[in-house]
């Protein structure tokens, strides 16, 4: 079910944080913790980057913005000579969607998976699987390191016939990939109404709506169908809540793929996985981001 008509656009506050390159990943993490939907990272020069995130208009806007500013302020304790310059502007959703076209191009993300925007042409090579995506206001275009690593792990561990949960589905990219890689059933879960709308549209665009269903939910709370694989590309603080839920819903020998983890939180995540009976089978890192794959014992 669509949560509002396609013609009903929202306003968003675009927040730009200009900071040191070495602090960019930490600031990106804080954007997502604050509830930002969509993030663009622009390289100003060798030492400086500008991060643009988007917060929806509404009663939680000021709270989310203050949470972001507080988190960024604390980074001065971790990075020498740290600075962060903030600027904001209001933007209409249709204007934001149009601006993506300057940044988003067809991308070969694994040996088989190619992610392409809905407005671009791409001729598939033999063996390639094409995911056609319009990110709308949701994070997950296939170009961020956390998404790329999660897609690679899906390609490696998903077997035909699997039942899969994609928790925090965003644009729906991981759910779509799971379906195209052979999953029999995929449940795409998110609590954000914009993500739910965009995910549903992308699922229909890739003609996998018979395999993937979109559900509103708080992680896996309330879901009972057993799964072979759970994938979540969120942030560490939320993944820590998900791990015990995943243990309860996975079949014996089932897989959990966890992305969106900053390297400084990796040990905490590994401890949580071990404490709940998972054992690590693979890990990958790009920059300051880590993705973990574990198996239910």
Phi, psi and omega in degrees: 000127174289141185274342169200165183292146182304334183276354183267095185268153180255167170257146181229147172265117175275122180246124178250128175242117177260125187208182177293147178303319184296340182260002188299315182295321179295319178293321177300317178302317181293325175302313183289325176297328180281354178096019179294141177247106182093138179211129175245131178245119180247136179271110178286316177198190184296336186249350190224142176228158175241126179252128179244117177242165188230123177246134183287147174299139179156180185294339181267359186301309183298319179299314181295320180295317179295323177298318178298312182297320179297315181296317179296319179302322182289343181294343179298340179281347185247339183237126180295140179056036183294141172215155177210122180253126182258143167214153183222157170201155176273146181216141176280148184301320182292329176291319179298314181300321179294324182294336179299331187296339178283340186250338196251112182234163177305135185225125174276109189260338174219186178300325184249330190270129175237128177257127180227144176292153185295338184266359182254151174268143176207130178264116183292137173274162181306130177089349181279144175249124185261126171254117180263125191224137166241108188292342184051230179260014187254145180287140175127057181272353183095357183258345179281142182307323182294322179290318179300314181295320178296319178296318178298319180291322175300314180300325183281320191255340182284132178246149179307138179092356181295149165262127190232140167250131171250105188263124188077055194293334179061241180284351182090006188299319182288323177296316179297314179301317180300316179296315182291336178274358172118005178299144179277329182208135179228132174249118180260115188246137173204156177259353185265125184296327179293315179299319180299317179295313183294318180300315180299318180296318180291324177297316177294323180299325181266006175056043176240022182293341176284344181254322186254130171241144183259130182229138171279135180188161174264094187053232182257012181299124179093349178271139185236341183295128180293149184232158172268335185207138174235129177238137179214122178243084187233237174226158189302318184298327178279323178299327178297327175286330184285326188305310178296327177294320179297319179300323182286334188253345180282144172289157175306133183081005180288160185252147169233131178245121185240120179236173182087020185261123171288145184306326182291346178258002186299313183298322178296320179292318179298320178297318180295318178300315180295318182298330182262010172095011174269154170233138185290134177244339178196149172218152179219156179217140171226119185060232179267006183259142181233142172236137184240141171238130182224162183236142178285127183287000000 
